[in-house]
Amino acid sequence: MTEATKNTLWVVAGILFLIWIIPGCLDNNFEDTPYKKGDLSNSSGTPTLRYSETPIYPDDPYTTNDESNDQETGYYGTETVSACNGSSGNCYNLDADIYDDEVERLYFPKGGWVDIDYSECDDGCCYLEDENGDEWEIELYQ
């Protein structure tokens, strides 16, 4: 066997190995991720619109964000609250559905929401646990 033939066999073997190994490396098992697609609520439903006219922004093609999904606070839910996520430590102004001092849902400006499994409110401050197990502290605007 000539040296050129040996080199060709090694190249072919390397290419076959890469064809065999790369799909396994790229196979992300998306079914096992905790990411939820679509409707984030456990009990289904639709957003509570506070106003009949909600603003719709055109998408800016020069950004990775889809601005057409953005909503200012004050349009969904029954009121706007100051909410701090216990996991990330980040605080936001979010809209929320609140009935009889029970927080039922938090709405996010990029679209979507989380339903609240547990809420305990006292004098305008609430401790929440959402459907994903995240803890929130919110302050109601009086």
Legacy VTK file of the C-alpha trace (Angstrom):
# vtk DataFile Version 3.0
C-alpha trace
ASCII
DATASET POLYDATA
POINTS 142 float
0.000 0.000 0.000
1.422 3.353 -0.960
1.738 6.289 1.393
-0.907 8.238 -0.596
-3.387 5.357 -0.233
-2.768 5.211 3.530
-3.327 8.958 3.835
-6.534 8.714 1.795
-7.819 5.906 4.041
-7.075 7.983 7.147
-8.936 10.982 5.685
-11.943 8.822 4.754
-11.914 7.201 8.213
-11.762 10.654 9.832
-14.676 11.925 7.761
-16.769 8.848 8.595
-15.956 9.271 12.276
-17.063 12.932 12.170
-20.271 11.999 10.351
-20.950 9.466 13.089
-20.013 11.634 16.132
-21.296 15.131 15.204
-25.040 14.314 15.155
-24.723 12.888 18.673
-23.000 16.046 19.876
-25.634 18.253 18.310
-28.560 16.204 19.585
-30.013 18.457 22.252
-32.729 16.637 24.083
-35.284 19.468 24.113
-37.999 17.272 25.614
-36.006 17.031 28.862
-35.593 20.783 29.340
-37.888 22.604 31.788
-38.620 25.200 29.084
-42.322 25.561 28.379
-43.523 26.574 24.949
-46.663 28.545 24.257
-49.226 29.012 27.000
-47.396 29.249 30.329
-50.444 28.749 32.517
-51.341 25.479 34.208
-55.033 26.198 34.120
-55.160 27.802 30.662
-57.059 31.014 30.118
-56.381 34.283 28.388
-54.801 37.528 29.553
-57.029 39.973 31.360
-56.949 43.165 29.289
-57.149 46.316 31.375
-57.767 48.515 28.336
-59.407 47.705 25.030
-56.648 49.462 23.047
-53.222 47.982 23.741
-50.211 49.402 21.923
-48.565 47.316 19.215
-45.023 48.187 18.277
-43.479 47.404 14.893
-40.608 44.923 14.949
-37.192 46.489 14.454
-35.349 44.173 12.018
-31.968 45.411 13.299
-32.442 43.887 16.775
-32.812 40.314 18.001
-35.823 41.345 20.102
-39.286 41.050 18.583
-40.674 44.434 19.592
-44.136 43.512 18.308
-44.494 41.388 21.488
-43.538 44.206 23.862
-46.281 45.629 26.054
-45.968 48.538 28.424
-47.173 47.957 31.954
-50.719 49.021 32.637
-52.483 47.046 29.924
-52.791 43.489 31.262
-54.003 42.297 34.611
-55.953 44.211 37.183
-53.061 46.375 38.402
-49.352 47.114 38.075
-46.996 45.970 40.858
-43.312 46.131 41.734
-42.125 42.514 41.610
-38.773 41.024 42.683
-37.805 37.492 41.649
-36.243 35.590 44.536
-34.124 33.376 42.248
-32.505 36.080 40.131
-32.801 39.022 42.528
-34.071 41.185 39.647
-36.965 43.578 40.183
-39.495 44.700 37.584
-42.722 46.613 37.197
-45.204 43.949 36.078
-48.913 43.726 35.581
-50.766 41.247 37.765
-54.218 39.754 38.204
-55.188 40.324 41.836
-58.578 39.380 43.277
-59.536 39.547 46.970
-55.886 40.084 48.055
-54.833 36.956 46.144
-52.334 37.312 43.299
-53.317 34.908 40.522
-51.025 35.756 37.600
-47.986 37.901 36.657
-47.634 39.210 33.080
-44.286 39.838 31.377
-43.593 42.671 28.918
-42.241 40.328 26.228
-45.457 38.324 26.276
-46.446 35.379 28.416
-47.218 35.029 32.074
-46.890 32.737 35.059
-49.751 31.593 37.213
-49.327 31.917 40.961
-49.820 28.768 43.017
-49.508 30.459 46.419
-49.778 34.063 47.553
-49.802 35.660 50.973
-50.446 39.403 51.147
-50.168 41.709 54.133
-50.516 45.501 54.040
-49.588 45.936 50.349
-46.692 43.453 50.306
-47.052 39.909 48.995
-44.983 36.739 48.988
-45.686 34.507 45.953
-44.749 31.110 44.597
-45.389 30.624 40.889
-46.183 27.485 38.888
-42.454 26.957 38.188
-41.527 27.024 41.879
-39.973 30.522 41.718
-40.515 32.840 44.668
-41.537 36.470 44.221
-41.990 39.435 46.500
-44.292 42.116 45.215
-45.348 45.506 46.442
-48.743 46.816 45.478
-48.939 50.446 44.398
-51.408 52.171 46.708
LINES 1 143
142 0 1 2 3 4 5 6 7 8 9 10 11 12 13 14 15 16 17 18 19 20 21 22 23 24 25 26 27 28 29 30 31 32 33 34 35 36 37 38 39 40 41 42 43 44 45 46 47 48 49 50 51 52 53 54 55 56 57 58 59 60 61 62 63 64 65 66 67 68 69 70 71 72 73 74 75 76 77 78 79 80 81 82 83 84 85 86 87 88 89 90 91 92 93 94 95 96 97 98 99 100 101 102 103 104 105 106 107 108 109 110 111 112 113 114 115 116 117 118 119 120 121 122 123 124 125 126 127 128 129 130 131 132 133 134 135 136 137 138 139 140 141
